[in-house]
Amino acid sequence: MDDSLRGKLDFIFFTARLREVERHNNATRTRKESVAEHSWHLALVSWILQREFERELGHALDLEKMLKMCLMHDLVEIDAGDPSAWGSQLNGTDKVRIEEDVAQHRFSPLPDGLGAEFLALWHEAQGLTSHPLLAHPRHHPHPMVASLDGQGPTLRAPGPDRRGHHRTRHRPLSPKLTNYR
């Protein structure tokens, strides 16, 4: 097997570990969601609702790019973990630094231009470039849709939670969907 194929397969095997990383959100009322479930569902929601988002935003979205970003935006959490937005001991600067280090370490060695593509898409998904739209946490349609069906996490009003941590609402990507219920 050549080195290029070996590098790709090793990375694919590495990404399978995303199924083992738990998020701080619930998938249902009784079970935590894995980061892999989150990424898959975010990609599916983004694909299905693409036209709705385009109508509301007034411009076309690059579906292939959007799906790639949704599927890979949290891969760094295999090594970095998924620190809770509400209870993490990490400050934002530390989290960004750790995730950037992991991204460089994991994506850069990928062969055939994949490393550069993964790094560029990951930076974009983190809001470090101009097109983070659906993959960036501020714009996730995933929590909004999950809260609409009553099975997943609910979106709560901004303000302190029961532990006194400040909570903010995701910026609505789709006012029509936000007001669905």
Legacy VTK file of the C-alpha trace (Angstrom):
# vtk DataFile Version 3.0
C-alpha trace
ASCII
DATASET POLYDATA
POINTS 181 float
0.000 0.000 0.000
1.412 3.400 -0.909
2.023 6.092 1.709
-0.735 8.362 0.372
-3.411 5.707 0.744
-2.019 4.634 4.140
-2.188 8.258 5.365
-5.796 8.595 4.224
-6.845 5.302 5.817
-5.086 6.138 9.080
-6.989 9.426 9.173
-10.288 7.669 8.436
-9.638 5.245 11.309
-8.782 8.221 13.543
-12.047 10.008 12.661
-14.086 6.963 13.716
-13.110 7.816 17.292
-15.444 10.826 17.096
-18.248 8.410 18.003
-16.656 8.042 21.447
-16.525 11.770 22.261
-19.575 12.851 24.254
-21.042 16.295 23.966
-22.536 18.120 26.910
-25.920 18.169 25.168
-28.375 15.328 25.300
-29.290 13.405 22.148
-32.533 12.489 23.863
-33.872 13.253 27.285
-31.968 10.254 28.682
-28.707 10.004 26.686
-25.768 12.253 25.855
-25.102 12.963 22.209
-21.801 11.960 20.618
-19.903 14.512 18.572
-20.249 12.176 15.563
-24.051 12.196 15.923
-24.013 15.966 16.180
-21.864 16.373 13.055
-23.954 13.926 11.031
-27.227 15.529 12.071
-25.912 19.041 11.430
-24.913 17.988 7.891
-28.308 16.385 7.244
-30.246 19.377 8.597
-28.094 21.770 6.561
-28.641 19.780 3.373
-32.404 19.411 3.835
-32.952 23.051 4.829
-30.438 24.570 2.381
-33.104 26.197 0.160
-34.914 27.600 3.187
-31.687 29.183 4.449
-30.901 30.542 0.973
-34.340 32.175 0.731
-33.980 33.784 4.142
-30.377 34.881 3.560
-31.033 36.090 0.020
-28.074 34.297 -1.565
-26.886 30.856 -2.651
-24.967 28.563 -0.319
-22.223 26.177 -1.443
-23.759 22.862 -0.352
-20.642 20.745 -0.908
-18.533 23.112 1.168
-21.224 23.405 3.818
-21.517 19.612 4.172
-17.753 19.175 4.375
-17.591 21.818 7.110
-20.453 20.228 9.035
-18.838 16.799 8.893
-15.335 17.886 9.895
-15.727 20.992 12.078
-15.466 19.082 15.381
-12.813 16.482 14.450
-10.307 18.265 16.705
-12.468 17.261 19.675
-11.176 13.684 19.354
-7.947 14.984 20.906
-9.099 18.264 22.467
-12.404 17.069 23.944
-15.673 18.987 23.893
-15.444 21.430 26.787
-18.816 22.642 27.965
-19.637 26.157 26.902
-21.110 26.693 30.365
-18.814 24.835 32.727
-15.368 24.626 31.150
-12.284 25.585 33.106
-10.686 26.648 29.804
-10.949 30.242 28.729
-11.705 30.972 25.081
-8.083 31.728 24.234
-6.840 28.411 25.652
-9.568 26.474 23.833
-8.715 28.143 20.515
-4.984 27.499 20.998
-5.476 23.834 21.911
-7.852 23.215 19.014
-5.540 25.019 16.562
-2.616 22.848 17.708
-4.698 19.696 17.226
-5.900 20.859 13.795
-2.336 21.520 12.646
-1.130 18.177 14.030
-3.965 16.059 12.596
-4.758 17.809 9.295
-1.373 19.024 8.006
0.069 15.531 7.324
-2.871 14.507 5.109
-1.690 13.746 1.548
-2.813 15.001 -1.852
-3.802 18.492 -0.727
-6.292 17.177 1.822
-4.319 18.665 4.716
-4.563 22.190 3.309
-8.244 21.671 2.447
-9.083 20.385 5.936
-7.203 23.247 7.620
-8.877 25.872 5.416
-12.345 24.408 5.998
-11.741 24.042 9.723
-10.596 27.674 10.013
-13.661 28.740 8.081
-15.962 26.664 10.283
-14.421 28.299 13.358
-15.321 31.723 12.000
-11.718 32.555 11.156
-12.685 33.323 7.547
-15.716 34.771 5.809
-18.029 31.743 5.156
-18.620 29.885 8.431
-22.353 30.056 8.050
-23.881 26.781 9.178
-20.947 24.974 10.728
-20.038 27.761 13.140
-21.564 27.231 16.585
-23.234 30.658 16.518
-25.243 29.607 13.480
-25.988 25.937 14.140
-29.426 24.952 12.937
-28.932 21.682 14.860
-29.852 22.894 18.394
-32.738 24.880 16.964
-34.195 21.865 15.142
-33.515 19.519 18.072
-35.407 21.837 20.392
-38.355 22.018 17.986
-39.001 18.269 18.093
-38.917 18.163 21.879
-36.472 15.230 21.919
-33.161 17.009 22.240
-31.755 20.001 24.066
-33.913 23.038 24.477
-32.858 26.566 23.725
-33.172 28.590 26.872
-33.361 32.309 27.317
-30.076 34.160 27.859
-28.982 34.672 31.434
-27.347 32.719 34.240
-27.985 28.992 34.473
-28.551 27.132 37.740
-24.782 27.181 38.435
-24.513 30.913 37.798
-22.751 30.551 34.428
-23.869 32.970 31.744
-25.940 31.433 28.988
-26.492 32.984 25.562
-28.883 31.937 22.851
-27.592 30.937 19.423
-28.071 33.725 16.927
-31.065 32.596 14.874
-30.070 31.506 11.386
-33.682 31.201 10.361
-36.236 33.449 12.065
-39.019 31.471 10.369
-37.782 28.193 11.876
-36.983 29.799 15.218
-40.627 30.881 15.463
-41.956 27.523 14.190
-43.459 26.416 17.482
LINES 1 182
181 0 1 2 3 4 5 6 7 8 9 10 11 12 13 14 15 16 17 18 19 20 21 22 23 24 25 26 27 28 29 30 31 32 33 34 35 36 37 38 39 40 41 42 43 44 45 46 47 48 49 50 51 52 53 54 55 56 57 58 59 60 61 62 63 64 65 66 67 68 69 70 71 72 73 74 75 76 77 78 79 80 81 82 83 84 85 86 87 88 89 90 91 92 93 94 95 96 97 98 99 100 101 102 103 104 105 106 107 108 109 110 111 112 113 114 115 116 117 118 119 120 121 122 123 124 125 126 127 128 129 130 131 132 133 134 135 136 137 138 139 140 141 142 143 144 145 146 147 148 149 150 151 152 153 154 155 156 157 158 159 160 161 162 163 164 165 166 167 168 169 170 171 172 173 174 175 176 177 178 179 180
